[in-house]
Amino acid sequence: MKPFVRSRITPLLALLLVAASLAGACASKQPPIARPTPPPYTGAGGLDAEGRRPPTPPEPIPEPPPVAPEPAVEAPPSLDSKTLDELNRESPLQPLFFDFDSSEVSVPGQAVLNANAEILKRYPSWVVTIEGHCDERGTAEYNLALGERRAVAARNYLVTLGVAASRLRTVSYGEEFPFDPARSDQAYARNRRAHFVITSK
């Protein structure tokens, strides 16, 4: 019987074997190949592989039409270039009307005087005469006194709005110069007034 011979592997040989096995393992592995994703399957009727209909793409949003520029608004012509006759004929200052046998400024009358005050402030050189008028009912003396009270009431209200009292004159004509000569309630209502006349500019 032959004696058992024990093989000996040197450490260097073992190291070479391990390195060779690692190199073979690395060589066998290859990087994965990137493949394009196939489009979803659409069968009959536009259904995908799972039988669902793909979502409908949204409708394009139409662009809004261009907005046309607003037309330029012309500024009103200045009243400085007009003569006194033109100013009084076109009446930039509105008349103030009164109730029967009254010199009290009503709420609508206050709105009229507010607008007149704005014009007078815009043209501070104007001097205005406020005429007090009445309808033909009543005596001449009574109507003269009532017309004076109406003119003064209009003047005082304008002063409270900031119009200088030195620019405002008052006069009463009573029933002498009716705006409407007819004898009716409508004509009488138009004749009960304080009329504004621009006497200097």
Buried (B, 14 or more C-beta within 10 A) or exposed (E): EEEEEEEEEEEEEEEEEEEEEEEEEEEEEEEEEEEEEEEEEEEEEEBEEEEEEEEEEEEEEEEEEEEEEEEEEEEEEEBEEBEEEEBBEEEBBBBBBBEEEEBEBEEEBEEBBEEBBEBBEEBEEBBBBBBBBBBBBBEEEBBBBBBBBBBBBBBEBBBEBEBEEEBBBBEBBBBEEBBEEEEEEEBBBBBBBBBBBBEEB
